[in-house]
């Protein structure tokens, strides 16, 4: 879904003009961004939470030349879906409301997934896969 499609859905559902719906969507986005910039987290029950995570400075490599490159520290937005959102996404296709259970499987070792700590070595035991921070936008 694009932002324009979101605006159309909001306009239709709230019986607003597209211009008013677009401003409403902009206000929501601005509020989320401003709150995250202040270092606060946003928790929307049943949907999820937004947080800012700190990524420390590290040393990387230029993939083309192999030369070392200093990567500065930065802050990145992170979204964690809530339990209800996860359940809604995983409902069966009949809409019966029951989540489809997947069989638990053992994830492959970090080397097999091609993951590393940025220095060519696999993640250490203290660094869980869930602690990686995917960018929000």
N, C-alpha and C positions, 0 to 999 in steps of 0.2 A: 504494500500500500504506500502510495506517495502522500506527501503533505497535501497536495491538491485533492486527492481522493478522501483524505481524512476530513478536510474542510467541507467537502460535499456531504459526507455522512453526517457530520455535526449539524450542518445547515438543515438537512432533511429531518433528522431526529428531533432537533430542538425547534423546528419551524422558524428558522432564522434566515436572513438574507445571507448570501455567500460572503459578502463583505463583513457582516457582523460575526459570522462563524469563523472567518479567517482571523479576525482580530482576537476572538476568544482563544483560538488555537495558539496564536502568537503570545498572548498573555500567559497561557499555561507554560509554554516553552521558556519564556523569559523568566518566569517565576522559578522553574526548575533550575535553570542555569544560574540565576542570582543566588539561590539557596546553596547550590554546590560550590560556587565561588566563595561563599562565606565560610566554607568548611563544614557545613551542616549536612546531615543526611535527610533524605525524604523517604518516608514510609507510607505506602498506599495499601492499606489492608485489602487482602484478596487479590492484589495485583503484583506488588513487588516493592523493592526499595532501590533507590539510587544513592550511590556514595562516590566519593573521590578517593582514589588510592594513590599513594606516593610510589613512584618508581625511582629507585636510586640511580645515581650515575654509574655507568659501567663501561667496559671496554669491549668494543665489537670489532668486526673486520669488514672491510670493503669487499663485497663478494666478487667483484671484477678483478681487483688487483691483489687482494689478500692482505693489504696494508692494515695495521691497527687503526681504529678510529675511536675517539672518545665520544661516548653518547651521554649527553647531559641528563641530570635528574629531571623528572617531569611529573605532573599530576595528570591522572587519567580518570575519566568518568567510568563507573561500573554499575551495571544493573543486575540485580539478583531477583529472579522471578519468585513470587509468593507461592505458597502451597496451593491455593485455590486456582491460580492461573495455570500451574503445572497440571492440575487435575482436569481443568477445562480443555487444555490442549490435548490431553491424552484420553479424552472420552472416546468410547467406541462410536462407530459411524451411525449406529441406530439411535444415538442420543439417549441411551438408557441411563446415562449419568454415572456409570461405573467405569473407573479407570481400567485400562488394559494393563495387566502386569507383565512386565518383561522378565525373562529368566535372568537371574544374576549371573554375570560372567566375570572372570578375572581379567582386568585390563592388562595388555601387554606391558612389558618393561619399558621404561622411557627410551632406551636405545632403539627398541623395535618400532616405536612411534616416531622416531626421528626428533624427539624433544631433547633439549639440552638447557643448561643454565646460562647460555650465551657465550660460554668459553669453550665449547666443544665437548664438555663433559656432561653426562646425564644429570638430571636433578638429584640433589642429595635427599636423604630420607626426610629431612625437616621441611622440604619444599613440596607441598602437595599439589596435585594437578589443579585442584579447585582454587588455588591461590594465584594462578595466572590471571592477569587482568585484560580481558578483551576490550577494545575500544568501543564506546557507545555509538559515536557518530562517525 
